[in-house]
Amino acid sequence: TQLLEQSPQFLSIQEGENLTVYCNSSSVFSSLQWYRQEPGEGPVLLVTVVTGGEVKKLKRLTFQFGDARKDSSLHITAAQPGDTGLYLCARTVGGTSYGKLTFGQGTILTVHP
Amino acid sequence: GAGVSQSPSNKVTEKGKDVELRCDPISGHTALYWYRQSLGQGLEFLIYFQGNSAPDKSGLPSDRFSAERTGGSVSTLTIQRTQQEDSAVYLCASSAPGRRKNSPLHFGNGTRLTVT
């Protein structure tokens, strides 16, 4: 199966706290993308990870790709209200060379001031 | 702006009516995609265009759904005889030329379709 499981589904925290969102699959994927979506807008790509064990940082966001390329995590340090949104992981459907993506169900993050 | 533009932003229609949703991709982007986002199903792939042809229509839920693209630019998604289960946000995305698997998708803000 190429399903992606995200956890937690909901996260409500106070400004300044740290958090981690997880994305897991039972099958290996060649790359994984993380998106953030705000209400009324489309998803915006944050990062693509392609190498097992890879770690990428985007300001206060740290993305990690598992060594076995079956899981990924997004860690936010000192969350701010502007981080509020829906976080989605996505993978390219196997055998395709274009942007046909399978998405996880998403994590709704709310950061309270 | 230079982003993907979708219209209308909201559409309310009665069950059984036909609707047309429009997407203007980023200029020069040869690949265009339609996705659907609903509460129960999350984000689902519908169809992929490369230029004016659609080599992958595998995500279209039924024959009530069709899409076309003209001039390698604007695309229209048509839903005939709408049903309540068609209610969702329909998102269009485009990506730059090239066949790299990781060419980023640029999404529009979607059309929220409500079938009453």
Boltz contact constraints between the chains, C-beta under 6 A:
constraints:
  - contact:
      token1: [A, 31]
      token2: [B, 102]
      max_distance: 6.0
  - contact:
      token1: [A, 41]
      token2: [B, 109]
      max_distance: 6.0
  - contact:
      token1: [A, 42]
      token2: [B, 91]
      max_distance: 6.0
  - contact:
      token1: [A, 42]
      token2: [B, 107]
      max_distance: 6.0
  - contact:
      token1: [A, 42]
      token2: [B, 108]
      max_distance: 6.0
  - contact:
      token1: [A, 42]
      token2: [B, 109]
      max_distance: 6.0
  - contact:
      token1: [A, 42]
      token2: [B, 110]
      max_distance: 6.0
  - contact:
      token1: [A, 43]
      token2: [B, 107]
      max_distance: 6.0
  - contact:
      token1: [A, 45]
      token2: [B, 104]
      max_distance: 6.0
  - contact:
      token1: [A, 48]
      token2: [B, 102]
      max_distance: 6.0
  - contact:
      token1: [A, 92]
      token2: [B, 101]
      max_distance: 6.0
  - contact:
      token1: [A, 97]
      token2: [B, 99]
      max_distance: 6.0
  - contact:
      token1: [A, 97]
      token2: [B, 101]
      max_distance: 6.0
  - contact:
      token1: [A, 98]
      token2: [B, 48]
      max_distance: 6.0
  - contact:
      token1: [A, 99]
      token2: [B, 33]
      max_distance: 6.0
  - contact:
      token1: [A, 99]
      token2: [B, 95]
      max_distance: 6.0
  - contact:
      token1: [A, 99]
      token2: [B, 105]
      max_distance: 6.0
  - contact:
      token1: [A, 100]
      token2: [B, 45]
      max_distance: 6.0
  - contact:
      token1: [A, 100]
      token2: [B, 48]
      max_distance: 6.0
  - contact:
      token1: [A, 103]
      token2: [B, 42]
      max_distance: 6.0
  - contact:
      token1: [A, 103]
      token2: [B, 43]
      max_distance: 6.0
  - contact:
      token1: [A, 105]
      token2: [B, 42]
      max_distance: 6.0
